[in-house]
Amino acid sequence: MCDQCVHYHLCTITTTCLDSTPTFWQLLGQTYDRDGLEVNGRRDDYSHLDDGRPTASRTGVGGIITTRAKAEGAIEGTLDNYRVASGFATAFRFSRFDATSAPTRNVSALSGKRGSRHTFAHPSKELG
């Protein structure tokens, strides 16, 4: 594992049949849209703290790293297009919350690094 990486392992459960009508969207949704592609956007560099010190030089807890990457390249539009009005709101520019059908994502509009979608048998097997 990368000693400078933070990994989140999410488990999703579909509550509807995965038929041929794609309703999935963006970062998590691209896993399920069946086009066989993954698109990786801009990523943060966690090797240095905001004050310039190497992250590895910390002793104990402390230090600030500001997240600057906002999925540029992997999402259509900008981060502001995905803002919701409140913690439980579902409406935003690309929302598909109540959609029963929707067009596939426009991969040609994405500037991120493209590759073949990969899968892992179990989160503990992921090497980062």
Backbone bond lengths (Angstrom), bond angles and torsions (degrees), N, CA, C in turn:
res aa  C-N    CA-C-N  psi(-1)  N-CA   C-N-CA  omega(-1)  CA-C   N-CA-C  phi
1 M - - - 1.461 - - 1.527 109.22 -
2 C 1.267 114.49 150.19 1.460 121.53 176.71 1.526 107.86 -72.43
3 D 1.323 117.76 124.50 1.460 119.74 -177.99 1.528 112.31 -78.12
4 Q 1.342 117.63 -5.24 1.458 120.87 179.01 1.528 111.34 -112.95
5 C 1.318 118.16 14.82 1.457 121.61 -176.45 1.515 111.16 -111.30
6 V 1.308 114.70 152.71 1.454 121.66 172.77 1.520 106.20 -115.55
7 H 1.306 117.15 127.39 1.453 121.57 -178.53 1.514 109.64 -118.83
8 Y 1.310 115.60 135.69 1.447 122.06 173.12 1.517 107.11 -112.66
9 H 1.285 117.34 129.65 1.459 121.80 177.47 1.517 107.66 -109.78
10 L 1.311 115.50 115.06 1.457 121.55 -178.22 1.516 109.97 -108.51
11 C 1.282 116.00 145.19 1.456 121.47 174.57 1.521 107.03 -115.88
12 T 1.315 116.09 129.79 1.460 119.55 178.12 1.513 109.87 -117.54
13 I 1.298 115.14 148.19 1.456 121.61 177.35 1.522 106.94 -128.93
14 T 1.320 116.44 123.98 1.456 118.80 178.24 1.517 109.23 -76.79
15 T 1.322 115.18 142.84 1.458 120.10 179.24 1.520 111.37 -109.97
16 T 1.336 116.00 0.89 1.461 120.88 176.83 1.516 108.75 -135.82
17 C 1.303 116.18 165.46 1.457 121.69 179.16 1.523 110.46 -67.17
18 L 1.320 117.13 135.96 1.456 121.56 176.85 1.520 108.97 -86.84
19 D 1.322 116.25 79.68 1.454 119.22 -179.89 1.525 109.97 -86.06
20 S 1.300 118.07 -162.34 1.457 121.39 -176.52 1.521 112.92 -81.70
21 T 1.306 119.41 1.09 1.452 122.29 179.94 1.521 109.78 -95.55
22 P 1.340 117.64 105.28 1.466 119.20 -177.53 1.522 112.03 -73.69
23 T 1.303 116.43 128.15 1.456 120.70 174.47 1.519 110.09 -126.24
24 F 1.299 117.21 9.37 1.457 121.28 -177.23 1.517 109.86 -87.57
25 W 1.335 116.26 157.67 1.450 118.45 -171.40 1.514 112.85 -149.28
26 Q 1.252 116.11 141.55 1.449 128.93 166.21 1.526 114.44 60.62
27 L 1.315 118.05 -143.64 1.460 121.18 -164.98 1.517 114.02 -56.42
28 L 1.299 117.71 -55.01 1.457 119.95 179.07 1.522 110.30 -76.89
29 G 1.301 116.46 -39.64 1.450 121.23 -177.00 1.514 114.74 -63.29
30 Q 1.335 117.74 -29.76 1.464 118.86 -177.83 1.522 111.94 -63.01
31 T 1.306 116.87 -17.93 1.456 120.83 176.07 1.524 111.34 -65.82
32 Y 1.311 116.62 -29.47 1.461 121.18 -172.50 1.523 114.62 -108.80
33 D 1.332 119.60 4.67 1.464 119.53 -173.71 1.528 113.80 -85.54
34 R 1.306 117.57 1.10 1.458 124.56 171.08 1.524 115.07 63.20
35 D 1.346 118.67 24.63 1.462 118.51 175.91 1.524 111.67 -96.43
36 G 1.338 117.40 -3.20 1.459 121.20 176.75 1.516 114.43 75.54
37 L 1.323 118.26 11.07 1.467 121.59 -177.99 1.515 111.62 -114.66
38 E 1.316 115.54 150.72 1.455 120.63 165.35 1.514 106.35 -124.26
39 V 1.304 116.52 147.11 1.457 122.18 178.71 1.518 107.03 -127.40
40 N 1.321 116.50 120.29 1.459 121.43 -178.83 1.515 109.45 -104.12
41 G 1.313 115.53 126.63 1.456 121.75 179.26 1.522 111.50 -91.33
42 R 1.312 114.03 -166.94 1.465 121.67 -179.86 1.527 110.06 -58.40
43 R 1.324 115.87 142.87 1.463 120.85 -179.92 1.527 109.43 -124.79
44 D 1.312 115.79 149.16 1.460 120.65 176.93 1.517 110.62 -79.15
45 D 1.325 115.51 152.61 1.455 122.51 175.35 1.527 107.08 -104.02
46 Y 1.315 115.53 113.85 1.462 120.27 -178.13 1.530 112.94 -97.81
47 S 1.320 116.91 14.99 1.464 119.53 -177.14 1.527 112.85 -76.21
48 H 1.341 117.23 -19.06 1.465 120.50 179.72 1.522 110.60 -133.93
49 L 1.321 115.16 144.86 1.458 121.45 175.35 1.525 108.87 -74.71
50 D 1.321 116.29 166.76 1.461 120.08 179.23 1.527 112.92 -59.02
51 D 1.321 117.97 -28.75 1.465 120.46 179.98 1.533 112.72 -83.56
52 G 1.354 117.04 3.95 1.461 121.10 175.75 1.517 115.20 96.29
53 R 1.333 117.86 -14.91 1.460 119.79 179.14 1.519 110.45 -69.77
54 P 1.331 117.39 145.68 1.467 119.28 174.18 1.525 110.22 -63.05
55 T 1.301 116.62 139.25 1.461 121.16 179.49 1.521 110.61 -56.85
56 A 1.303 116.68 -38.79 1.463 121.33 -177.97 1.533 112.79 -65.98
57 S 1.341 118.20 -16.01 1.467 120.50 -178.94 1.523 112.97 -80.27
58 R 1.327 117.71 -9.34 1.463 120.17 -179.91 1.517 110.47 -64.27
59 T 1.306 115.71 145.62 1.459 120.55 171.14 1.525 106.23 -119.83
60 G 1.302 116.25 116.89 1.456 119.88 -176.94 1.513 111.30 80.87
61 V 1.318 114.69 -155.54 1.459 121.63 -176.82 1.514 109.07 -89.13
62 G 1.307 116.69 146.22 1.456 119.40 174.69 1.513 112.39 137.53
63 G 1.288 115.15 170.20 1.446 121.91 -178.18 1.519 110.48 98.62
64 I 1.310 115.68 148.35 1.459 120.74 -177.44 1.514 110.05 -119.80
65 I 1.311 115.41 132.19 1.461 122.52 171.60 1.517 106.30 -125.66
66 T 1.317 116.18 120.94 1.452 120.86 179.82 1.523 109.65 -93.04
67 T 1.304 116.01 126.92 1.454 120.60 176.73 1.519 108.24 -73.07
68 R 1.315 115.76 125.34 1.460 121.10 179.79 1.522 112.25 -114.62
69 A 1.316 116.94 -29.10 1.465 120.73 179.18 1.518 109.04 -70.13
70 K 1.298 115.31 135.05 1.461 120.54 -178.84 1.517 110.39 -130.61
71 A 1.330 116.05 40.42 1.465 123.86 177.41 1.519 113.24 67.99
72 E 1.326 117.54 14.66 1.462 119.49 178.57 1.522 109.43 -52.80
73 G 1.308 115.54 132.20 1.455 120.79 -179.51 1.513 113.67 96.99
74 A 1.329 117.74 -26.52 1.461 120.97 -178.79 1.523 112.48 -104.10
75 I 1.330 116.62 -10.53 1.459 120.55 179.78 1.519 110.14 -122.02
76 E 1.319 115.62 152.63 1.461 119.59 171.26 1.515 107.38 -79.63
77 G 1.303 116.69 141.48 1.449 120.60 -179.27 1.525 111.15 78.36
78 T 1.332 114.91 -155.71 1.459 121.73 -179.04 1.525 109.67 -123.92
79 L 1.301 115.73 170.94 1.462 120.93 179.58 1.524 111.32 -53.76
80 D 1.320 117.46 -40.09 1.467 120.41 -178.63 1.530 112.40 -59.92
81 N 1.334 117.69 -27.05 1.468 121.01 178.15 1.526 112.18 -68.95
82 Y 1.326 118.12 -11.91 1.467 122.59 -175.98 1.530 112.44 -109.81
83 R 1.306 117.37 3.00 1.464 120.56 179.13 1.534 110.11 -71.09
84 V 1.321 114.47 140.22 1.458 120.93 176.88 1.523 108.74 -113.42
85 A 1.328 116.63 159.47 1.462 121.43 -173.97 1.523 113.48 -72.01
86 S 1.353 116.60 -27.46 1.464 119.73 -178.44 1.523 109.02 -155.75
87 G 1.304 116.03 176.02 1.451 121.57 -176.68 1.521 115.47 -60.71
88 F 1.302 118.10 -25.60 1.466 121.11 -179.39 1.526 112.60 -112.65
89 A 1.312 117.73 7.18 1.462 121.08 178.85 1.526 110.07 -71.45
90 T 1.311 116.78 151.26 1.464 121.38 179.43 1.528 111.99 -122.53
91 A 1.321 117.71 -4.86 1.459 121.12 -176.84 1.528 111.04 -89.49
92 F 1.317 115.81 127.38 1.459 123.77 170.46 1.516 106.82 -159.58
93 R 1.305 118.12 172.93 1.466 121.41 -171.28 1.528 113.83 -50.76
94 F 1.317 117.37 -43.35 1.459 120.57 -175.51 1.532 112.98 -105.48
95 S 1.320 117.43 18.28 1.463 120.58 -176.23 1.524 112.08 -59.60
96 R 1.319 115.07 139.49 1.463 121.81 174.08 1.525 110.18 -127.39
97 F 1.312 115.18 22.61 1.460 120.69 -173.88 1.527 112.65 -53.52
98 D 1.314 118.50 -49.28 1.466 121.64 -178.51 1.523 112.52 -102.80
99 A 1.317 117.45 12.28 1.464 120.32 -175.65 1.527 111.67 -71.86
100 T 1.311 115.55 141.13 1.457 120.66 172.89 1.519 110.51 -102.41
101 S 1.340 116.33 -15.73 1.457 121.82 173.48 1.521 107.77 -157.00
102 A 1.298 115.86 160.33 1.459 120.51 -179.06 1.517 108.92 -166.80
103 P 1.324 117.70 154.88 1.463 119.54 176.97 1.524 110.54 -70.90
104 T 1.322 116.58 158.97 1.460 120.10 176.00 1.517 109.36 -69.20
105 R 1.309 116.91 163.26 1.457 120.19 178.86 1.524 110.17 -65.39
106 N 1.297 115.52 152.31 1.453 121.98 -179.32 1.527 108.51 -93.15
107 V 1.318 116.81 86.04 1.463 121.51 -176.01 1.524 111.26 -60.63
108 S 1.331 117.91 -30.54 1.466 120.06 -179.46 1.528 111.76 -66.28
109 A 1.330 118.23 -18.72 1.466 121.95 178.91 1.529 112.23 -85.96
110 L 1.326 117.68 -3.81 1.456 121.60 -176.61 1.520 110.14 -98.91
111 S 1.321 116.99 135.21 1.467 120.88 -178.14 1.526 113.08 -101.36
112 G 1.330 117.14 -0.14 1.463 120.78 -177.56 1.520 113.04 -71.68
113 K 1.322 114.43 173.89 1.464 121.63 179.55 1.525 109.51 -73.27
114 R 1.324 115.55 123.37 1.465 121.06 -179.03 1.519 110.71 -97.60
115 G 1.301 114.97 149.82 1.452 120.24 176.35 1.512 109.75 -164.14
116 S 1.304 115.79 176.92 1.460 120.42 176.54 1.514 108.85 -72.67
117 R 1.317 115.00 136.46 1.463 120.27 177.93 1.520 108.31 -60.93
118 H 1.316 116.77 138.29 1.455 119.91 176.53 1.517 109.04 -117.84
119 T 1.296 115.06 155.89 1.457 120.90 179.28 1.516 108.74 -129.23
120 F 1.306 115.65 159.78 1.450 122.04 178.74 1.518 108.42 -128.68
121 A 1.299 115.65 140.60 1.457 120.08 -179.59 1.527 111.09 -67.81
122 H 1.304 117.17 -33.27 1.457 122.13 -178.04 1.511 107.77 -156.75
123 P 1.347 118.47 140.78 1.466 120.26 -178.19 1.526 114.01 -52.36
124 S 1.320 118.82 -32.85 1.461 120.14 -177.53 1.532 111.63 -69.46
125 K 1.334 117.21 -13.87 1.467 121.23 -179.78 1.528 112.14 -86.64
126 E 1.338 116.89 -11.09 1.456 120.11 -178.36 1.521 109.87 -71.79
127 L 1.311 115.54 132.58 1.450 120.17 -177.30 1.523 113.01 -100.54
128 G 1.296 117.75 4.91 1.456 121.80 176.47 1.475 112.52 86.72
